[in-house]
Amino acid sequence: MRGGSTLDPSGYDAGKKVVGRKRHLLTDTIGMLLAVIVHPASVQDRDGAEPLLRQARRLFPFVERIIGDAGYQGPKMAAAVARTGTWKIEIVRRCDKHKFVVLRKRQPIPALS
């Protein structure tokens, strides 16, 4: 049987100048995996996020907020978020890429009773 490299399509990411795949991950505030989608590297972050959000909305309807990096900002991503649920998106910007910075603590989502 052949491996995943022949079955899964790969693409070229012109920004990073690499051939391969891009993984879109959704985790909770402690890093537990909630959903994952794998796309060719040629798919932009904003375009690849919508299938992930649709999958996550069905499995985790109680999620209220999404936190993403700068690759997920803009009106196209905001429209995808609005089409897939009633959650809000928060973009975390890191201006100084070469220094370690402690981010503010994110409040966990309260458990359903």
N, C-alpha and C positions, 0 to 999 in steps of 0.2 A: 504494500500500500504506500502511496506517495504521501509526503508530508504536506503541511499547510501552505508551504511556499508556492506550490503549484496550484492549489485550490483557491486560495484567497488572493484577490487582486492587490497588487501593489501599485504605487504611483510615485510621482516625483514632486517633492515639496520644494518649490523654487526659492522660498524664503530661507530655508535651512540648507538647501542644496544637497538633499539626500533622497534616496529611493527607498520606499518601504511602506509601512502602515502607520496610521495614527489611531491612538486609543482615546476614546472619550469616556471618562470615568465619573461616576457620581458616588460620593461617599457621604457618610454622616459626619457630625462634628468630631467624632473620635477616630475617624479614618476607616470605618467599616464599609466595605463595598456594597452599594445598593444596586447599581446598574453599570453596564459596560457595553459599548458599541465599538467595533473596529472597522475603519474605513481605509481606503488607499490614502497615502500621504498627500495626494493632490487635492483632497477635499478640505476646504477651509473650515476652521473651527466653528464659525457661526453656522455653516451649512450642515455640518455633522452633528451639531448639538440637538437639533429638533427630533430626530428619531430616538435619541437617548432620553429626552424629556418626555416624549410620548410613552415610552416603555416605563419610565419611572413613575409617571402619573398614575398609570394603571396599578402598579404594584404598591406604591406609597402615596396614597391620596392625601395624607396628613402633612406632607412636607409643605412648609410655608415660604421658605426662602432658599435661594440658590446663590452661592458665592463662587465667582469665577475670576480668571485672570483677564488681562487686557485683550486677549484674543477673542473673547466673547462679548465685547462691547459693541455698541452701535445700534442703529434703528432696525437692522435686519434681525439681530438677535432678540431685541426687545419685542418685535412682532412674533417671533417663534415662541418666546416665553408666554406671550398673551394668548396665542392659539392653543397652547398645550395645558394651560391651567391658570389658577388664580394666585400663583406664587409671585414673589418679587425677586428680582435679580440684583445682586450687589457685586460690583466690580472692584477687585482689590488691585491697586496699582502699586508697583514697587519701582520707585524712581532710582534707587541706588542698587544696582544688580549685584555688586561685588561685596556687599557688606551684609553680615547677619543682622537681622532686625527682628525683635520680638513683636509679633502681631498682637493686637488686642484680643482678649479672650472672647470667643464666640459663645453665646448663650445656647445651651441645648434646647431642643424643642420639647415642651412638656409632654409627658406620657398621657395617652388617652385614658380616661377612667371608664 
